[in-house]
């Protein structure tokens, strides 16, 4: 059973504002820069609403998404977009693009659970600070109780700030972190769970599952698991404000001396991705520094962390600004903010340093001269180097796309139906000049070659060979209808097909396909299209 909340009373809203600085980096971004114009529920068409603030003529991803058959929404699952086949193609190509870049930047993809026991969220501190925005789940068919923000604060002194790390809490967290599943046999299956709104606690569990040496670091995990956040219904809008979404969520566990280099690599990652997506000139960087009052750690630690981020930003060669006091309470962060077609800003990518979760989960690695190692310093003293000890890793949260759904919304509006070939959900369509059997059979043969179902065209009626196939991943449709070629071409252009292919009697005779004014062998056309997709054109 999943429980939700009604519109929060004023005191609950005030609590959320107070904890706005406590957001697990890429995982718990509160979208401080998002000021989207889509304020109405996406199930409602507000064209005829005289109070609609949307100026006419501006692209709206909700309308474009319906016109291009990319996604729909349902009253049976508000805030959970349903991707149609064409929308799924765009989504999967974005994810596949990121996966290919992970090889270059050293990320290992993991798959983590959708639900965790509330004990995990209590240890991480999210239950105290994020309960209002989480869904509660129970097993065994027993009714769930809505998470109480203070339920995880047992043992804390009265007046202690929610989310602060106490030494007693650290000790119990360390003990729990190393308990195996076998130790929990006595737990009931109907215990209280929470749908995850973030991946970072799960990645901490993975890091803590085995010992690490300083030689192993940095360790980089990436995760595309779906996340759930209980947005109020009035805030839901298309793909920009949702309850279920996916992030290219990543966490880096590194040595203190590696922080600056990892930040630089992540900024380079962002630059590469946003250049390919044609967002390279419309985003800016913002450094959010230590809050005035509510923060953990020493001022010296904060100054050192901010200095590292500033050096990394300077080395990026990009312009950046400072948001004084806008950092999360556990560390400073870099936000990447882009503009949509209406000039509104949205936070997408983020890079944040976290001092808290490694403490709460008692994460460590073994290194020589541990005191120097913990400060990010080196020594050549043989006596000090001979001494090994545990050191706390630094945790960097990063998301390059941020919410894949939200980035898709921005791309839908930016492209306005004119997708680049590699992202185009309608990459090619084959138009038949007539409905004669030879023309229709050759159209099928050409489609099979372009899809990779055949290496070469076969004879008429020849079936596809048995066994596994290595498909090209291209999206190819065929229009067999008995209409004029002119009307077919006009319709294909309206739908935004990247390549319009024509097959007539001469093409059948020459075993070719017509592309514009050019005739090509199907295998040559397949290679050209694959080259375009591989080059992200």
C-alpha positions in Angstrom: 0.0 0.0 0.0 1.3 3.5 -0.9 0.2 6.5 1.0 0.1 10.1 -0.2 -0.5 13.4 1.4 -3.0 16.1 0.8 -2.0 19.7 0.3 0.3 20.4 3.3 -0.8 22.8 5.9 1.1 26.0 6.4 3.4 24.7 9.1 4.4 21.8 6.9 5.1 24.1 4.0 7.3 26.2 6.3 9.2 23.0 7.3 9.9 22.3 3.6 11.2 25.9 3.1 13.4 25.6 6.2 14.9 22.3 4.9 15.3 23.5 1.3 19.1 23.7 1.9 19.1 20.0 2.9 18.7 18.3 -0.4 20.8 15.4 -1.3 22.6 16.8 -4.3 21.7 15.5 -7.7 19.4 13.1 -5.9 17.3 15.6 -4.0 17.5 18.7 -6.2 14.7 21.0 -5.2 14.9 22.8 -8.6 15.6 26.2 -7.1 16.0 27.8 -10.5 13.0 26.1 -12.1 10.4 28.7 -12.9 8.5 26.8 -15.5 5.5 28.5 -17.1 3.5 25.2 -17.1 1.7 25.6 -13.9 -1.4 23.6 -14.7 -1.8 19.9 -14.6 -0.8 18.5 -17.9 -4.1 16.6 -18.3 -5.8 20.0 -18.9 -5.6 22.0 -22.0 -5.6 25.6 -21.0 -5.7 27.2 -24.5 -9.1 28.7 -23.8 -8.3 29.9 -20.3 -8.2 33.7 -20.4 -5.9 33.6 -17.3 -3.3 31.5 -19.1 0.0 33.3 -18.8 1.5 31.5 -21.8 2.0 33.8 -24.7 0.6 32.3 -27.9 3.1 30.8 -30.3 5.6 29.6 -27.8 6.5 25.9 -28.0 4.9 23.9 -25.3 6.3 20.4 -24.8 3.0 19.1 -23.6 1.3 19.9 -26.9 4.3 18.9 -29.0 4.5 15.7 -27.1 0.9 14.8 -28.0 1.3 16.0 -31.6 4.5 13.9 -32.0 3.0 10.9 -30.1 5.8 11.0 -27.6 4.0 10.7 -24.3 0.6 10.8 -22.6 -0.6 11.1 -19.0 -3.3 9.4 -17.2 -5.7 10.3 -14.3 -4.9 6.8 -12.9 -1.2 7.8 -12.3 -0.9 11.6 -12.1 2.7 12.8 -12.5 3.9 9.6 -14.0 4.4 10.2 -17.8 3.6 7.2 -20.1 6.1 7.1 -22.9 4.7 6.0 -26.2 7.0 4.1 -28.7 8.3 7.3 -30.3 9.0 8.9 -26.9 10.6 5.8 -25.6 13.0 6.0 -28.6 14.1 9.5 -27.6 14.4 8.5 -23.9 16.4 5.4 -24.6 18.8 7.2 -27.0 19.5 9.8 -24.3 20.3 7.0 -21.8 22.4 5.0 -24.3 24.3 8.2 -25.1 25.1 8.6 -21.4 26.1 5.0 -21.1 28.6 5.3 -23.9 30.2 8.3 -22.2 30.4 6.4 -18.9 33.1 4.2 -20.5 35.2 7.3 -21.1 34.6 8.8 -17.6 35.0 5.6 -15.7 31.5 5.1 -14.3 30.2 1.6 -13.4 26.4 1.2 -13.8 24.5 -0.4 -10.9 20.9 -1.3 -10.3 19.4 -0.6 -6.9 16.1 -1.3 -5.2 13.0 0.9 -5.6 12.1 0.5 -2.0 14.1 0.5 1.2 13.1 0.1 4.9 12.6 3.4 6.7 15.6 2.5 8.8 17.8 3.3 5.9 16.2 6.7 5.4 16.5 7.4 9.1 20.3 6.6 9.1 20.9 8.8 6.0 18.9 11.7 7.6 16.4 11.9 4.8 13.5 10.7 6.9 13.8 13.7 9.1 14.2 16.1 6.3 12.3 14.7 3.4 9.4 12.6 4.8 6.7 14.9 3.4 7.9 14.2 -0.1 8.3 10.5 0.1 5.8 7.7 -0.5 5.3 5.1 2.3 4.9 1.5 1.5 4.1 -1.5 3.7 4.3 -5.3 3.0 1.8 -7.9 4.0 -1.2 -5.8 3.1 -1.1 -3.8 6.3 -2.0 -0.1 6.0 1.0 2.3 5.8 1.4 5.2 8.1 2.6 8.4 6.7 6.2 9.0 7.6 6.6 11.3 10.6 9.5 13.8 10.1 10.6 13.4 13.6 10.2 9.6 13.9 13.9 9.0 13.2 15.2 11.4 15.7 15.2 9.0 18.7 18.1 9.6 21.0 18.6 13.2 19.9 18.6 15.9 22.4 15.7 18.3 22.4 16.4 21.2 20.2 19.0 19.4 18.1 18.6 20.3 14.4 17.1 17.6 12.2 19.7 16.0 10.1 22.7 17.0 12.3 25.1 14.2 12.8 25.7 13.1 16.4 28.5 10.8 17.6 26.0 8.3 19.1 24.1 8.3 15.8 27.3 7.7 13.9 28.2 4.7 16.1 24.8 3.1 15.7 24.9 3.8 12.0 28.3 2.3 11.6 27.1 -0.8 13.4 24.0 -1.1 11.2 25.9 -0.5 8.0 27.8 -3.7 8.4 24.9 -6.0 9.4 24.1 -8.6 6.8 20.7 -9.5 5.5 20.9 -12.6 7.6 20.9 -10.5 10.7 17.4 -9.2 9.8 15.7 -12.6 9.6 13.6 -11.6 12.6 12.3 -8.5 10.9 8.7 -8.6 9.6 7.9 -8.5 5.9 5.2 -5.9 6.7 7.7 -3.4 8.0 7.4 0.2 6.9 9.3 1.0 3.7 9.8 4.1 1.5 9.9 4.5 -2.2 13.2 6.0 -3.0 13.4 9.6 -4.1 17.2 9.3 -4.5 19.9 6.8 -5.0 22.7 8.0 -2.8 22.0 5.8 0.3 21.9 2.7 -1.9 25.3 3.6 -3.4 26.7 4.1 0.1 25.6 0.5 0.8 27.4 -0.7 -2.2 30.6 1.1 -1.3 30.4 -0.3 2.3 29.9 -3.8 1.1 33.6 -4.5 0.7 36.9 -3.1 2.0 38.7 -0.5 -0.1 42.3 0.6 -0.4 43.4 4.1 -1.5 44.5 2.4 -4.7 40.9 1.6 -5.5 39.7 5.2 -5.5 38.0 6.9 -7.2 35.0 4.6 -7.3 32.3 5.9 -9.6 28.7 4.5 -9.6 25.9 5.4 -12.0 22.2 4.5 -11.7 19.2 5.0 -13.9 16.7 3.5 -11.5 13.3 5.3 -11.4 12.7 7.7 -8.5 9.5 8.8 -6.8 8.7 12.1 -5.1 5.3 13.1 -3.8 4.8 16.4 -5.6 1.5 18.1 -4.8 -1.0 17.6 -7.6 -1.3 21.4 -8.4 2.5 21.5 -9.2 2.4 18.6 -11.7 3.1 19.7 -15.3 4.0 17.6 -18.3 7.6 16.2 -18.0 8.9 19.1 -16.0 7.2 18.5 -12.7 6.5 14.8 -12.1 6.2 12.2 -9.4 8.0 9.4 -11.1 11.2 10.1 -13.1 14.7 9.0 -14.0 18.0 10.6 -13.4 21.5 9.9 -14.8 22.4 9.7 -11.1 26.1 9.2 -10.2 28.2 9.2 -7.1 31.9 9.4 -6.9 33.8 8.1 -3.8 37.3 9.6 -3.9 40.3 10.6 -1.9 40.4 14.2 -0.6 43.4 14.9 -3.0 41.3 13.7 -6.0 38.3 16.0 -5.5 39.5 18.8 -7.7 40.4 16.5 -10.6 37.0 14.7 -10.3 35.2 18.0 -10.4 37.1 19.1 -13.5 36.3 15.8 -15.2 32.6 16.1 -14.4 32.5 19.7 -15.8 34.1 18.3 -18.9 31.5 15.6 -19.0 28.7 18.2 -18.8 30.3 20.3 -21.6 30.6 17.3 -23.9 27.0 16.2 -23.4 25.5 19.7 -23.6 27.5 20.5 -26.7 26.1 17.4 -28.4 22.6 18.3 -27.3 23.1 21.9 -28.7 22.7 23.3 -25.2 26.3 24.4 -24.9 25.6 28.2 -25.3 22.5 28.4 -23.2 23.7 27.2 -19.8 25.6 28.8 -16.9 27.4 27.7 -13.8 26.7 28.8 -10.3 28.8 28.0 -7.2 26.7 27.9 -4.0 28.8 28.5 -0.9 28.5 27.8 2.9 25.2 28.8 4.5 25.6 31.4 7.2 24.3 29.4 10.2 23.1 25.9 9.3 26.0 23.7 8.2 28.2 20.9 9.5 31.9 20.7 9.6 34.4 23.4 10.3 34.8 26.7 8.5 38.3 25.6 7.5 36.9 22.5 5.8 34.3 24.6 3.9 36.9 27.1 2.8 39.1 24.2 1.5 36.2 22.6 -0.3 35.0 25.9 -1.9 38.6 26.6 -2.9 38.7 23.3 -4.8 35.5 24.0 -6.5 36.6 27.5 -7.6 39.9 26.1 -9.0 37.9 23.5 -10.9 35.5 26.2 -12.3 38.4 28.4 -13.3 40.1 25.6 -15.1 36.9 24.9 -17.0 37.3 28.1 -18.9 33.6 28.9 -18.5 32.0 31.9 -16.9 30.5 31.2 -13.5 28.9 33.2 -10.7 28.5 32.8 -6.9 25.4 32.2 -4.9 26.6 33.2 -1.4 25.2 31.0 1.4 23.1 28.8 -1.0 25.1 25.6 -0.5 23.6 22.5 1.1 24.4 22.2 4.8 26.8 19.3 4.2 28.9 21.0 1.4 29.2 23.5 -1.4 27.8 22.7 -4.9 28.0 23.7 -8.5 24.6 24.0 -10.3 24.2 24.0 -14.1 21.3 26.2 -15.1 19.9 26.3 -18.7 17.2 28.4 -20.3 14.1 27.0 -22.1 12.5 28.4 -25.2 10.6 31.0 -23.1 13.8 32.2 -21.4 13.0 30.6 -18.1 15.8 28.9 -16.2 15.9 25.3 -15.0 18.5 23.6 -13.0 19.5 20.4 -14.7 23.0 19.1 -14.0 24.6 19.5 -10.5 27.9 18.6 -8.8 28.0 18.6 -5.1 30.4 17.7 -2.3 29.0 15.7 0.6 30.7 15.4 4.0 27.7 13.9 5.7 26.7 10.5 4.2 30.2 9.1 4.4 30.1 9.8 8.1 26.6 8.4 8.6 27.4 5.2 6.8 30.8 4.9 8.3 32.5 4.7 4.9 36.3 4.3 4.9 39.3 3.2 2.9 42.8 2.2 4.1 45.7 4.5 3.3 49.2 5.2 4.5 49.8 8.3 6.6 46.0 8.6 7.3 46.2 12.0 8.9 47.9 13.5 5.9 45.6 11.6 3.6 42.5 12.9 5.3 43.7 16.5 4.7 44.5 15.8 1.0 48.2 16.2 1.7 51.2 14.0 1.0 54.4 13.2 2.9 57.7 11.4 2.1 58.4 10.4 5.7 59.0 6.6 5.6 57.8 6.2 9.2 54.5 7.9 8.5 54.0 6.1 5.2 54.5 2.8 7.0 51.5 3.5 9.2 48.1 2.5 7.6 44.7 3.5 8.9 41.1 4.2 7.9 40.3 7.5 6.0 36.8 8.8 5.2 36.3 9.2 1.5 34.8 12.3 0.0 31.4 11.8 -1.8 30.6 13.7 -4.9 27.0 13.6 -6.2 26.6 14.4 -9.8 23.9 14.4 -12.5 24.7 15.5 -16.0 21.2 15.4 -17.5 19.5 15.7 -14.2 15.9 14.5 -14.7 15.8 12.7 -18.1 12.1 13.6 -18.4 12.7 17.3 -17.7 15.6 17.5 -20.1 13.4 15.8 -22.7 10.8 18.5 -22.2 13.5 21.2 -22.9 14.7 19.3 -26.0 11.1 18.9 -27.3 10.6 22.6 -27.1 14.0 23.5 -28.4 13.8 21.2 -31.4 10.1 22.0 -32.0 9.7 18.8 -34.0 13.0 19.1 -36.0 15.1 16.5 -34.1 18.7 15.9 -34.9 19.0 12.6 -36.8 20.5 10.6 -33.9 17.7 11.6 -31.5 14.9 11.6 -34.1 12.2 9.0 -33.1 11.3 9.0 -36.8 14.7 8.6 -38.5 13.5 7.3 -41.9 10.4 6.3 -43.8 10.1 4.3 -47.0 7.4 5.5 -49.4 6.2 3.1 -52.1 5.2 4.6 -55.4 2.5 2.0 -56.0 1.1 -1.1 -54.3 2.4 -3.7 -56.8 3.8 -6.9 -55.2 7.5 -6.3 -56.4 7.5 -2.8 -55.0 6.0 -3.8 -51.6 8.4 -6.8 -51.3 11.4 -4.7 -52.1 10.3 -2.1 -49.6 10.2 -4.8 -46.9 13.7 -6.0 -48.0 15.1 -2.5 -47.8 13.6 -2.0 -44.3 15.0 -5.2 -43.1 18.5 -4.2 -44.3 18.3 -0.8 -42.7 17.1 -2.4 -39.4 19.9 -5.0 -39.5 17.6 -7.9 -39.8 19.4 -8.8 -43.1 23.0 -8.2 -44.0 22.1 -8.0 -47.7 18.8 -8.0 -49.5 17.5 -11.4 -50.2 15.4 -12.9 -53.0 11.7 -12.1 -53.1 9.9 -14.1 -50.4 13.1 -15.2 -48.8 12.6 -15.3 -44.9 15.0 -13.7 -42.4 17.7 -16.2 -41.3 17.2 -18.0 -38.0 19.2 -17.1 -35.0 20.0 -13.9 -33.1 20.4 -10.7 -35.0 22.5 -7.6 -34.4 20.1 -4.8 -35.2 21.2 -1.3 -36.1 18.9 0.6 -33.7 17.6 2.7 -36.5 13.9 3.7 -36.5 12.5 2.9 -40.0 8.8 3.0 -41.0 7.1 2.0 -44.3 4.1 3.7 -45.9 2.4 1.1 -48.1 -0.8 3.1 -48.6 -2.3 3.5 -52.1 -2.0 7.3 -52.1 -0.2 9.7 -54.3 3.5 10.0 -53.7 3.2 13.8 -53.2 0.7 13.4 -50.3 2.9 10.8 -48.7 6.0 13.1 -48.9 4.0 16.0 -47.4 2.8 13.9 -44.6 6.3 12.5 -43.9 7.7 16.0 -43.7 4.9 17.1 -41.3 5.8 14.2 -39.1 9.5 15.2 -39.1 11.1 12.2 -40.7 14.9 12.6 -41.0 15.3 10.6 -44.2 12.5 10.1 -46.8 13.2 7.1 -49.0 11.2 6.3 -52.2 10.9 3.0 -53.9 9.4 2.6 -57.4 9.7 0.1 -60.3 13.1 1.3 -61.3 14.4 0.9 -57.8 13.2 -2.7 -57.7 14.9 -3.4 -61.1 18.2 -1.8 -60.0 17.9 -3.1 -56.4 18.4 0.4 -55.1 16.5 3.0 -53.1 15.9 6.7 -54.0 17.0 9.3 -51.4 16.2 12.8 -52.7 17.9 12.9 -56.1 20.3 10.1 -55.2 20.0 6.4 -55.7 21.8 4.1 -53.3 22.3 0.5 -52.4 20.4 -0.3 -49.2 23.7 -1.4 -47.5 25.4 1.9 -48.4 22.4 3.8 -47.1 22.5 1.8 -43.9 26.1 2.6 -43.3 25.5 6.3 -44.0 22.6 6.4 -41.5 24.7 4.6 -38.9 27.5 7.0 -39.4 25.2 9.9 -38.8 23.8 8.4 -35.6 27.2 7.4 -34.3 28.5 11.0 -34.9 25.4 12.4 -33.0 24.4 14.4 -36.1 
